[in-house]
C-alpha cells in the first residue's frame, strides 16, 4: 500500500510558486501551486496591468498542504484571495520555509501521524 502511495505522489508532483506583482511603489505576492508555473503565470497575466514575475518555485509532493500552510501562516498579510504583502525576509526565506513544511509533511506521512 505504501509503494502505491509513493508512486501516486511522485506522479503528482507539482510546484509551489511565489509570483511577484510589481507596480510603482508597491509589490504583492501570490502563493500557489501548479504543474506548470510558467503557464500559470500567463493565466494570471491576463487582465493584470502589473508586471508579474515568478520569483521562486519549489517542487513538492504535498503541494496543496504546503500551499495551505503558507497561506495560513501569512493570512494576516492577505490583501485579496491568494495575494499577500510580504517583507524582504519572508520573500527571501520562501524556499527554506517550503523545505521545512515539506519535511514535516514527509515525517507525518512516513510515521502515519494524523
Secondary structure, 3 states (H helix, E strand, C coil): CHHHHHHHHHHCCEEEEEEEEEECCEEEEEEEEECCHHHHHHHHHCCCCCEEEEEEEEEECCHHHHHHHHHHHCHHHEEECCEECCCHHHHHCHHHHHHHHHHHHHHHHHCCCC
